[in-house]
């Protein structure tokens, strides 16, 4: 399988005995291998639902999500996920958290250690390999989450507001760390964010969604190489343009 993602005619409807909520409607998107796609939209528009459908954690109502000949109908090792709330195991050390996927896959202990050493170094966590989760800062916990997602080398990384719970300074640092990682991986990243600034700083393309039910309002190409200068007139203009699109969407009746 490659890191390409094809979403065709996707709809997601939540039904109860007396109500029906359409979260996503007739959604179509093609994502190229190695792209970082940021998805932004009004609060509650269905961004996380879309990501969970790609992950196979939500059953789609209609349409198909696939990569090559493989249809994403359930979770699989080809997709790694990073959550906003870290989702680490508090009873496991940093190393053991990072190695979890390898352990589940049955990789021998020495091989697991060799791989986790590499990702501990990559994320600047070598000195904290044997630390407990509660001893880490928020930024360090998220580094562990990212390392755990990367270590099994899935073709696709799904990131749901991964830096949303961090303070502004730590968030900027983590964005720079992700930019450095992008130089070392060919993995496809789908990145959900409420921050337009973050989307413009990181993404190859930005998918702007309508309010619920989520449809694509616009796809914005970001033409500049990373890292990007947030203070440049071009950066500021693009950020303002997307913010205006979202503000207009929020005021529609």
Long-range contacts (C-beta under 8 A, 24 or more apart in sequence): 1-67, 1-68, 1-70, 1-78, 1-155, 2-33, 2-67, 2-68, 2-155, 3-33, 3-34, 3-67, 3-155, 3-156, 3-186, 3-187, 3-188, 4-30, 4-31, 4-32, 4-33, 4-67, 4-68, 4-188, 5-29, 5-30, 5-31, 5-54, 5-65, 5-66, 5-67, 5-156, 5-188, 5-190, 6-30, 6-31, 6-64, 6-65, 6-66, 6-67, 7-31, 7-54, 7-63, 7-64, 7-65, 8-63, 8-64, 8-65, 8-66, 9-62, 9-63, 9-64, 10-50, 10-53, 10-60, 10-62, 10-63, 10-64, 10-65, 11-60, 11-61, 11-62, 11-63, 11-213, 12-46, 12-49, 12-50, 12-53, 12-58, 12-60, 12-61, 13-61, 21-212, 22-212, 22-213, 23-49, 23-212, 23-213, 23-214, 24-49, 24-50, 24-53, 24-213, 24-214, 24-215, 25-213, 25-214, 25-215, 26-63, 26-215, 27-63, 27-214, 27-215, 27-216, 28-216, 29-207, 29-216, 29-219, 31-188, 31-190, 32-188, 33-155, 33-186, 33-188, 34-186, 34-187, 34-188, 35-188, 35-189, 35-204, 35-205, 36-182, 36-188, 36-189, 36-191, 36-202, 36-203, 36-204, 37-188, 37-189, 37-190, 37-191, 37-203, 37-204, 37-205, 37-206, 37-207, 38-191, 38-192, 38-193, 38-198, 38-199, 38-202, 38-203, 38-205, 38-206, 38-207, 39-190, 39-191, 39-192, 39-193, 39-206, 39-207, 39-209, 40-193, 40-194, 40-195, 40-196, 40-199, 40-206, 40-207, 40-208, 40-209, 40-242, 40-246, 41-208, 41-209, 41-210, 41-211, 41-214, 41-217, 41-246, 41-249, 42-209, 42-210, 42-211, 42-212, 42-246, 42-249, 42-250, 43-194, 44-211, 44-212, 45-209, 45-210, 45-211, 45-212, 45-214, 46-209, 46-212, 46-213, 46-214, 47-192, 47-209, 47-214, 48-160, 48-161, 48-192, 49-214, 50-192, 50-214, 51-81, 51-158, 51-160, 51-190, 51-192, 54-79, 54-156, 54-158, 54-190, 55-79, 55-81, 55-158, 67-155, 67-156, 77-101, 77-105, 77-152, 77-154, 78-154, 78-155, 78-156, 79-154, 79-155, 79-156, 79-157, 79-158, 80-148, 80-149, 80-150, 80-152, 80-154, 80-156, 80-157, 80-158, 81-149, 81-157, 81-158, 81-159, 81-160, 82-142, 82-145, 82-146, 82-149, 82-157, 82-158, 82-159, 82-160, 82-162, 83-145, 83-160, 83-162, 84-160, 84-161, 84-162, 84-164, 84-165, 85-165, 86-138, 86-141, 86-142, 86-144, 86-145, 86-165, 87-145, 88-133, 88-141, 88-144, 88-145, 88-148, 89-133, 90-132, 90-133, 90-134, 92-133, 93-129, 93-130, 93-131, 93-132, 94-120, 94-125, 94-128, 94-129, 94-130, 94-131, 94-132, 94-133, 94-136, 94-144, 95-120, 95-129, 95-130, 97-133, 97-144, 97-148, 98-125, 98-144, 98-147, 98-148, 98-151, 99-151, 100-148, 101-148, 101-151, 101-152, 102-151, 102-152, 105-152, 115-151, 116-147, 116-151, 119-147, 119-150, 119-151, 120-147, 122-147, 122-150, 122-181, 122-184, 123-147, 123-177, 124-177, 137-170, 138-165, 138-166, 138-167, 138-170, 139-166, 139-170, 139-173, 139-174, 142-166, 142-174, 143-174, 143-177, 146-178, 146-181, 150-181, 150-185, 150-187, 153-187, 154-187, 155-187, 155-188, 156-187, 156-188, 156-189, 156-190, 157-187, 157-188, 157-189, 157-190, 158-189, 158-190, 159-189, 159-190, 159-191, 159-192, 160-192, 161-192, 161-193, 161-194, 162-191, 163-193, 163-198, 164-193, 164-194, 164-195, 171-198, 175-201, 175-202, 176-227, 178-202, 179-226, 179-227, 182-226, 196-239, 196-242, 196-243, 196-246, 197-230, 197-239, 199-242, 200-228, 200-235, 200-238, 200-239, 200-242, 201-226, 201-227, 201-228, 201-230, 201-235, 202-226, 206-242, 208-242, 208-245, 208-246, 210-249, 211-249, 211-250, 211-252, 217-245, 217-249, 218-245
